[in-house]
Amino acid sequence: MGNIPVVVLAGSNARFSQTQKVHGEGTLEGVYKGAEVSFLGRPLILQLIRVLEESGCFSDVLVAGPRRVYGGLVGSEIIDVDGSVGSNIRGVCDFMSGRYGEQSPFALIYYDVMPKVDEIKAYMDAVGPFLGCGLVIGVVDADLVSFDKRGYRIIMEGVVRDFCHSNLLVFKPGALDIELIGDIFDAVYPRRTMGLRGNAWKMTPALLKRVFRVSFSEGVSGVIKAHSILRRYERAGVGVSELEGLLTALLVKQEYRSKSGVHIEPGPYPSLVEDMDTVERLKLIEKARSKETVFDN
């Protein structure tokens, strides 16, 4: 088995009406998909746990969601959370810090993806040297993604390209401003399909709250720097190192920035991006994956 645990974030999006408006009829939002949605004849959460275990990349697989929903369904340990996405992530980080230590990294995956085993292995091999970072974010060329996903314009090797973020992240909770991360998730998650431009001002209140946890100058400068880079991003994209630097300055505690910054890992892992927000997407992914032996009963 691998060296770090993984947590499946398995709450409900019922509180996020904006997300439901974006996806419209046929949405799978607003339900506990892990328990209520079937994937190739079994509950979605059980199939995802099977894939994660089959990869051999993780020491433990835990499920973060309400015990009343998953307690009789999964054999994995349950982190009993049932709030907003941001509060659930804060609850997960608190639990993992207490169980494994706040400087121990863990992976976090959203429960509405069904990654391929070989892509999990490739991704975790690629990010292995960066497990000491505060946060590891995978990005995938939007051209590799089956669905019409809104990409982020990133300059790579001198070329502006669209990338989508992976739904598998690595956290080192002790190095991160978990309060801010939770606030940002709560601000932007309902509008996550609208890209950075649509969410820039939604993040501002969360960034300004840092004034009460850090120095006034650092809190305000973080807001100014973020909006400056976002304006340039809209015009011409931003480089990977510049984006890593911004995220490190915003999300990583000051004493850890020099050794535990944010790392962005590009790679060909489209199954880590392709989430099942609608019935149509679910059926497409089921059809594409139905012959894989990992799903044999």
C-alpha positions as CSV (number, residue, x, y, z in Angstrom):
1,M,0.0,0.0,0.0
2,G,1.0,3.6,-0.4
3,N,2.5,6.0,2.1
4,I,-0.4,8.4,2.7
5,P,-4.1,8.0,3.5
6,V,-6.9,9.3,1.2
7,V,-10.2,10.8,2.3
8,V,-13.2,10.6,0.0
9,L,-15.2,13.9,0.4
10,A,-18.8,12.5,0.3
11,G,-21.2,15.2,1.5
12,S,-24.2,16.7,-0.3
13,N,-24.5,19.8,-2.4
14,A,-28.1,20.4,-1.4
15,R,-27.3,23.9,0.0
16,F,-25.9,25.2,-3.3
17,S,-28.8,26.4,-5.4
18,Q,-26.5,28.2,-7.8
19,T,-24.8,24.9,-8.8
20,Q,-28.2,23.3,-9.4
21,K,-29.2,26.3,-11.6
22,V,-26.0,25.8,-13.7
23,H,-26.6,22.1,-14.3
24,G,-30.4,22.3,-14.7
25,E,-32.6,19.3,-15.3
26,G,-30.9,15.9,-14.9
27,T,-28.5,17.2,-12.3
28,L,-27.1,14.8,-9.6
29,E,-26.5,17.7,-7.3
30,G,-28.4,18.0,-4.0
31,V,-28.2,14.3,-3.1
32,Y,-25.7,12.1,-1.3
33,K,-24.4,10.7,-4.5
34,G,-22.1,8.2,-2.8
35,A,-25.1,6.3,-1.4
36,E,-27.9,7.3,-3.7
37,V,-26.3,7.0,-7.1
38,S,-25.4,3.6,-8.6
39,F,-22.3,3.1,-10.8
40,L,-22.3,-0.2,-12.7
41,G,-24.7,-1.8,-10.3
42,R,-23.2,-0.8,-7.0
43,P,-23.3,2.4,-4.9
44,L,-20.9,5.0,-6.3
45,I,-18.9,5.3,-3.0
46,L,-18.2,1.5,-3.0
47,Q,-16.9,1.6,-6.5
48,L,-14.7,4.6,-5.8
49,I,-13.3,2.9,-2.7
50,R,-12.6,-0.2,-4.7
51,V,-10.6,1.8,-7.3
52,L,-8.6,3.7,-4.7
53,E,-7.7,0.4,-2.9
54,E,-6.9,-1.3,-6.2
55,S,-4.4,1.5,-7.0
56,G,-2.2,0.6,-4.0
57,C,-1.3,4.2,-3.6
58,F,-2.9,4.8,-0.2
59,S,-2.3,3.5,3.3
60,D,-6.0,4.0,4.3
61,V,-9.2,5.0,2.6
62,L,-11.5,7.1,4.8
63,V,-15.0,8.6,4.0
64,A,-16.0,12.1,5.0
65,G,-19.7,12.4,5.2
66,P,-22.7,11.9,7.5
67,R,-22.5,8.6,9.5
68,R,-26.3,8.3,9.2
69,V,-25.9,7.9,5.4
70,Y,-22.7,5.9,5.1
71,G,-22.5,4.0,8.4
72,G,-24.3,0.9,7.2
73,L,-22.8,1.0,3.7
74,V,-19.0,1.3,3.8
75,G,-16.4,-0.6,5.8
76,S,-14.1,2.4,5.8
77,E,-13.6,4.7,8.8
78,I,-16.1,7.6,8.6
79,I,-15.3,11.2,9.4
80,D,-18.8,12.4,10.5
81,V,-19.3,15.7,8.7
82,D,-22.4,17.1,7.1
83,G,-22.1,20.8,6.5
84,S,-21.0,23.1,3.6
85,V,-18.0,22.0,1.5
86,G,-15.8,24.5,3.4
87,S,-16.8,23.3,6.8
88,N,-16.5,19.7,5.8
89,I,-12.9,20.3,4.6
90,R,-12.1,22.0,7.9
91,G,-13.6,19.1,9.7
92,V,-11.5,16.6,7.7
93,C,-8.3,18.6,8.3
94,D,-9.0,18.7,12.1
95,F,-9.6,14.9,12.1
96,M,-6.6,14.0,10.0
97,S,-4.3,16.3,12.1
98,G,-5.5,14.6,15.2
99,R,-5.2,11.1,13.8
100,Y,-2.0,11.3,11.7
101,G,-0.4,14.6,12.8
102,E,-0.8,18.0,11.4
103,Q,2.5,17.8,9.4
104,S,1.5,14.5,7.8
105,P,0.1,14.8,4.2
106,F,-3.1,13.1,3.1
107,A,-4.9,13.0,-0.2
108,L,-8.5,14.3,-0.7
109,I,-10.7,13.2,-3.5
110,Y,-14.2,14.3,-4.4
111,Y,-16.7,11.4,-4.5
112,D,-18.3,12.0,-7.9
113,V,-15.3,11.0,-10.0
114,M,-14.2,7.5,-11.0
115,P,-10.5,7.7,-11.8
116,K,-8.7,5.1,-13.7
117,V,-6.3,3.0,-11.6
118,D,-3.4,3.6,-13.9
119,E,-4.0,7.4,-13.8
120,I,-4.1,7.4,-10.0
121,K,-0.8,5.6,-10.0
122,A,0.8,8.0,-12.5
123,Y,-0.5,11.0,-10.7
124,M,0.7,9.9,-7.2
125,D,4.1,8.9,-8.7
126,A,4.4,12.3,-10.2
127,V,3.5,14.2,-7.0
128,G,5.5,11.9,-4.7
129,P,8.5,14.2,-4.6
130,F,6.2,17.1,-3.5
131,L,4.4,15.5,-0.6
132,G,6.2,17.9,1.7
133,C,4.3,20.8,0.1
134,G,1.4,22.4,1.9
135,L,-0.9,21.8,-1.0
136,V,-0.6,19.8,-4.3
137,I,-3.0,20.6,-7.1
138,G,-3.1,18.6,-10.3
139,V,-4.1,20.2,-13.6
140,V,-5.0,18.5,-16.9
141,D,-5.0,19.9,-20.4
142,A,-8.6,20.7,-21.2
143,D,-8.3,19.1,-24.6
144,L,-7.9,15.7,-22.9
145,V,-11.2,16.1,-21.0
146,S,-14.3,14.5,-22.5
147,F,-16.8,17.0,-21.2
148,D,-17.0,20.7,-21.9
149,K,-15.1,22.0,-18.9
150,R,-14.1,25.6,-18.3
151,G,-10.4,25.7,-18.2
152,Y,-7.9,28.0,-16.4
153,R,-5.5,29.8,-18.7
154,I,-2.0,28.9,-17.7
155,I,1.2,29.8,-19.5
156,M,3.3,26.6,-19.9
157,E,6.5,26.4,-22.0
158,G,5.7,29.8,-23.4
159,V,2.3,28.8,-24.6
160,V,-1.1,29.8,-23.1
161,R,-3.2,26.7,-22.7
162,D,-6.5,25.8,-20.9
163,F,-6.2,23.5,-18.0
164,C,-8.8,21.9,-15.7
165,H,-8.0,21.1,-12.0
166,S,-7.9,17.5,-10.8
167,N,-10.3,16.3,-8.2
168,L,-7.5,14.6,-6.3
169,L,-5.5,17.0,-4.0
170,V,-2.8,16.5,-1.4
171,F,-3.0,18.5,1.8
172,K,-0.5,19.0,4.7
173,P,-2.9,20.6,7.1
174,G,-0.4,22.1,9.6
175,A,1.1,24.2,6.9
176,L,-2.2,25.7,5.6
177,D,-4.6,28.4,6.5
178,I,-7.5,26.0,6.7
179,E,-9.9,28.6,7.8
180,L,-9.3,30.6,4.6
181,I,-9.4,27.5,2.4
182,G,-12.8,26.6,3.9
183,D,-14.1,30.1,3.4
184,I,-12.9,30.2,-0.3
185,F,-14.5,26.8,-1.0
186,D,-17.8,28.0,0.4
187,A,-17.6,31.2,-1.6
188,V,-16.8,29.7,-5.0
189,Y,-18.0,26.1,-5.0
190,P,-21.6,27.0,-5.9
191,R,-20.3,29.0,-8.9
192,R,-17.3,26.7,-9.7
193,T,-18.3,26.3,-13.4
194,M,-18.0,30.1,-13.9
195,G,-14.2,30.2,-13.8
196,L,-11.9,32.6,-12.0
197,R,-13.4,35.7,-13.5
198,G,-16.8,34.9,-12.2
199,N,-15.5,34.1,-8.8
200,A,-12.8,36.7,-8.1
201,W,-15.0,39.1,-6.2
202,K,-16.8,36.3,-4.4
203,M,-13.4,35.4,-2.8
204,T,-12.7,38.9,-1.6
205,P,-14.7,38.7,1.7
206,A,-12.9,35.5,2.6
207,L,-9.5,37.1,1.8
208,L,-10.4,40.1,3.9
209,K,-11.2,37.9,6.9
210,R,-7.5,37.1,7.0
211,V,-6.9,40.7,8.4
212,F,-8.3,39.4,11.7
213,R,-5.9,36.3,11.7
214,V,-2.7,37.9,10.3
215,S,-1.3,41.4,10.2
216,F,-3.4,44.1,8.5
217,S,-0.8,44.8,5.9
218,E,-0.5,41.1,4.9
219,G,-4.3,40.7,4.7
220,V,-4.9,43.7,2.5
221,S,-1.8,43.0,0.3
222,G,-3.1,39.5,-0.3
223,V,-6.3,40.9,-1.7
224,I,-4.5,43.4,-3.9
225,K,-2.0,40.8,-5.2
226,A,-4.8,38.3,-5.9
227,H,-6.8,40.8,-8.0
228,S,-3.7,42.1,-9.8
229,I,-2.8,38.6,-11.0
230,L,-6.4,37.8,-11.8
231,R,-6.6,40.8,-14.1
232,R,-3.5,39.7,-15.9
233,Y,-4.8,36.2,-16.0
234,E,-7.9,37.4,-17.8
235,R,-5.8,39.2,-20.4
236,A,-3.1,36.7,-21.2
237,G,-2.9,33.9,-18.6
238,V,-0.4,33.4,-15.8
239,G,2.7,31.2,-15.5
240,V,2.7,28.1,-13.3
241,S,5.4,29.5,-10.9
242,E,3.5,32.8,-10.6
243,L,0.3,31.0,-9.7
244,E,2.1,28.7,-7.3
245,G,3.6,31.8,-5.6
246,L,0.2,33.6,-5.3
247,L,-1.5,30.5,-3.8
248,T,1.5,29.9,-1.4
249,A,1.3,33.6,-0.2
250,L,-2.5,33.3,0.3
251,L,-3.0,29.7,1.6
252,V,0.2,28.7,3.3
253,K,1.1,29.9,6.8
254,Q,4.0,32.3,6.7
255,E,6.5,30.1,8.7
256,Y,6.0,27.3,6.1
257,R,6.1,29.2,2.8
258,S,9.8,28.7,2.1
259,K,9.7,24.9,2.4
260,S,6.0,23.9,2.1
261,G,4.5,26.0,-0.6
262,V,1.8,25.1,-3.2
263,H,2.8,22.8,-6.0
264,I,0.9,22.6,-9.3
265,E,1.4,19.3,-11.2
266,P,0.3,19.1,-14.8
267,G,-0.3,15.7,-16.4
268,P,-2.5,13.5,-18.6
269,Y,-5.0,12.4,-15.9
270,P,-8.5,13.3,-17.5
271,S,-10.4,10.7,-15.4
272,L,-9.4,12.7,-12.3
273,V,-11.2,15.7,-13.8
274,E,-14.4,14.1,-15.3
275,D,-16.9,14.5,-12.5
276,M,-20.5,13.1,-12.6
277,D,-22.7,16.2,-12.0
278,T,-25.4,15.0,-14.3
279,V,-27.2,11.8,-15.3
280,E,-25.8,12.2,-18.8
281,R,-22.2,12.3,-17.6
282,L,-22.8,9.3,-15.3
283,K,-24.1,7.2,-18.2
284,L,-21.2,8.3,-20.5
285,I,-18.6,7.4,-17.9
286,E,-20.3,4.1,-17.0
287,K,-20.3,3.1,-20.7
288,A,-16.7,4.0,-21.1
289,R,-15.6,2.1,-18.0
290,S,-17.8,-0.9,-18.1
291,K,-15.2,-3.4,-19.4
292,E,-12.5,-2.6,-16.7
293,T,-11.8,-5.6,-14.6
294,V,-11.7,-3.6,-11.4
295,F,-15.5,-3.4,-11.5
296,D,-16.0,-7.2,-11.9
297,N,-18.2,-8.5,-9.1
